[in-house]
Amino acid sequence: MVDRPRTLVTGGAGFVGSHLCERLLLEGHEFVYLDNLTTGSAENVAHLADDPRFELVRHDATLPTSVPGPLDEVYRFASPASPKDFKGMPVEILKAGSLATHNLLELARDKGVRFMLASTSEVYGDPLVHPQHEEYLGNVNPVGVRGAYDEAKRYAEAVTMAYHRRHGVDTKIARIFNTYGPGMRPDDGRMIPNFISQALAGEPLTVYGDGSQTRSVQYVDDLIEGVIRLAKSDEARPVNLGNPV
Ligand SMILES: NC(=O)c1ccc[n+]([C@@H]2O[C@H](COP(=O)([O-])OP(=O)(O)OC[C@H]3O[C@@H](n4cnc5c(N)ncnc54)[C@H](O)[C@@H]3O)[C@@H](O)[C@H]2O)c1
């Protein structure tokens, strides 16, 4: 019998989740990925579908979640995440940050396994400090349009640390900065797909504000490398994953 880690990836049909699934397969994992296919698409992982180590379960992670049989790790990536979703799906975002995170922490606790939260640089809100280091506490308007996403992730981090401190769950928190690469939705409102879609259509590129703002962008393969290294580390405090230049 082959001893392969059995891993749960929630949000596995999304942009980042599908790249994580690919990498975990390369690392020899066998796994279940769970998705409600609201903002993701089975097409993102269609090329993996025939692999017998890969199993899709269509499920809403805000509902109680169980995985029959052994489990070694939980990656909690399921959440609407694009600027368009902040306006269109604020309740779904808050439920994903709160209920789904809680449910998946319970699952990790029950199985006695590692849990990784996909958090975001948005926990820093509209930051007054540049660049943001992990000790910076942020500048968030809880009732603004972005507040649903920012506060959902801040709550998700809080409940993750609570399970770590109170129940001894082995937790990791990845604060992910803007990421781009294959599988992004062309219309999701983020800078890189906006620029590419407009360039392909021969339209002028839209720069919001006065153009003086900065963004940290990283390629998705670099993010996944960071996620895997963080998962294998002993670090329970939040870790920024982004491009420092
Ligand atoms: N892409 C980025 O630049 C970026 C930056 C910071 C943080 N993140 C985080 O990484 C994670 C993935 O982001 P993404 O860009 O791949 O977004 P995405 O929308 O492409 O993927 C999210 C996936 O989660 C699924 N999902 C949403 N709600 C669910 C629920 N309740 N139950 C089950 N599945 C659900 C969606 O169907 C989708 O497949 C998110 O948690 C996001 O907050 C992403």
The ligand as an SDF file (V2000), in Angstrom:
LIG
                    3D

 44 48  0  0  0  0  0  0  0  0999 V2000
   -6.2650   35.6090   -6.2700 N   0  0  0  0  0  0  0  0  0  0  0  0
   -5.7150   36.4790   -5.4380 C   0  0  0  0  0  0  0  0  0  0  0  0
   -4.9970   37.4100   -5.8740 O   0  0  0  0  0  0  0  0  0  0  0  0
   -5.9400   36.3320   -3.9670 C   0  0  0  0  0  0  0  0  0  0  0  0
   -5.3710   37.3120   -3.1220 C   0  0  0  0  0  0  0  0  0  0  0  0
   -5.5680   37.1920   -1.7450 C   0  0  0  0  0  0  0  0  0  0  0  0
   -6.2740   36.1200   -1.2240 C   0  0  0  0  0  0  0  0  0  0  0  0
   -6.8260   35.1910   -2.0630 N   0  0  0  0  0  0  0  0  0  0  0  0
   -7.5920   34.1070   -1.4490 C   0  0  0  0  0  0  0  0  0  0  0  0
   -7.3300   32.8740   -2.0880 O   0  0  0  0  0  0  0  0  0  0  0  0
   -8.5280   32.0960   -2.1450 C   0  0  0  0  0  0  0  0  0  0  0  0
   -8.8360   31.7120   -3.5800 C   0  0  0  0  0  0  0  0  0  0  0  0
   -9.0020   32.9140   -4.3520 O   0  0  0  0  0  0  0  0  0  0  0  0
   -9.1820   32.8510   -5.9420 P   0  0  0  0  0  0  0  0  0  0  0  0
   -8.6150   34.0930   -6.5070 O   0  0  0  0  0  0  0  0  0  0  0  0
   -8.7070   31.5390   -6.4460 O   0  0  0  0  0  0  0  0  0  0  0  0
  -10.7660   32.9700   -6.0750 O   0  0  0  0  0  0  0  0  0  0  0  0
  -11.7740   32.0640   -6.9550 P   0  0  0  0  0  0  0  0  0  0  0  0
  -13.0930   32.7630   -6.8880 O   0  0  0  0  0  0  0  0  0  0  0  0
  -11.1990   31.8040   -8.3080 O   0  0  0  0  0  0  0  0  0  0  0  0
  -11.8050   30.6990   -6.1470 O   0  0  0  0  0  0  0  0  0  0  0  0
  -12.5990   30.5190   -5.0120 C   0  0  0  0  0  0  0  0  0  0  0  0
  -13.2520   29.1460   -5.1050 C   0  0  0  0  0  0  0  0  0  0  0  0
  -14.0250   28.9120   -3.9200 O   0  0  0  0  0  0  0  0  0  0  0  0
  -15.3020   28.3970   -4.2940 C   0  0  0  0  0  0  0  0  0  0  0  0
  -16.2340   28.7650   -3.2290 N   0  0  0  0  0  0  0  0  0  0  0  0
  -16.6560   30.0080   -2.8790 C   0  0  0  0  0  0  0  0  0  0  0  0
  -17.4970   29.9300   -1.8220 N   0  0  0  0  0  0  0  0  0  0  0  0
  -17.5810   28.6050   -1.4930 C   0  0  0  0  0  0  0  0  0  0  0  0
  -18.2790   27.8930   -0.4930 C   0  0  0  0  0  0  0  0  0  0  0  0
  -19.0780   28.5270    0.3960 N   0  0  0  0  0  0  0  0  0  0  0  0
  -18.1620   26.5440   -0.4590 N   0  0  0  0  0  0  0  0  0  0  0  0
  -17.3780   25.8890   -1.3450 C   0  0  0  0  0  0  0  0  0  0  0  0
  -16.6840   26.5130   -2.3240 N   0  0  0  0  0  0  0  0  0  0  0  0
  -16.7950   27.8630   -2.3890 C   0  0  0  0  0  0  0  0  0  0  0  0
  -15.6070   29.0440   -5.6340 C   0  0  0  0  0  0  0  0  0  0  0  0
  -16.5750   28.3340   -6.3970 O   0  0  0  0  0  0  0  0  0  0  0  0
  -14.2270   29.0530   -6.2960 C   0  0  0  0  0  0  0  0  0  0  0  0
  -13.9840   27.8370   -6.9970 O   0  0  0  0  0  0  0  0  0  0  0  0
   -9.6280   32.9370   -1.5200 C   0  0  0  0  0  0  0  0  0  0  0  0
   -9.8140   32.5460   -0.1630 O   0  0  0  0  0  0  0  0  0  0  0  0
   -9.0810   34.3470   -1.5960 C   0  0  0  0  0  0  0  0  0  0  0  0
   -9.6110   35.1750   -0.5770 O   0  0  0  0  0  0  0  0  0  0  0  0
   -6.6730   35.2840   -3.4160 C   0  0  0  0  0  0  0  0  0  0  0  0
  1  2  1  0
  2  3  2  0
  2  4  1  0
  4  5  1  0
  4 44  2  0
  5  6  2  0
  6  7  1  0
  7  8  2  0
  8  9  1  0
  8 44  1  0
  9 10  1  0
  9 42  1  0
 10 11  1  0
 11 12  1  0
 11 40  1  0
 12 13  1  0
 13 14  1  0
 14 15  2  0
 14 16  1  0
 14 17  1  0
 17 18  1  0
 18 19  2  0
 18 20  1  0
 18 21  1  0
 21 22  1  0
 22 23  1  0
 23 24  1  0
 23 38  1  0
 24 25  1  0
 25 26  1  0
 25 36  1  0
 26 27  1  0
 26 35  1  0
 27 28  2  0
 28 29  1  0
 29 30  1  0
 29 35  2  0
 30 31  1  0
 30 32  2  0
 32 33  1  0
 33 34  2  0
 34 35  1  0
 36 37  1  0
 36 38  1  0
 38 39  1  0
 40 41  1  0
 40 42  1  0
 42 43  1  0
M  CHG  2   8   1  16  -1
M  END
$$$$
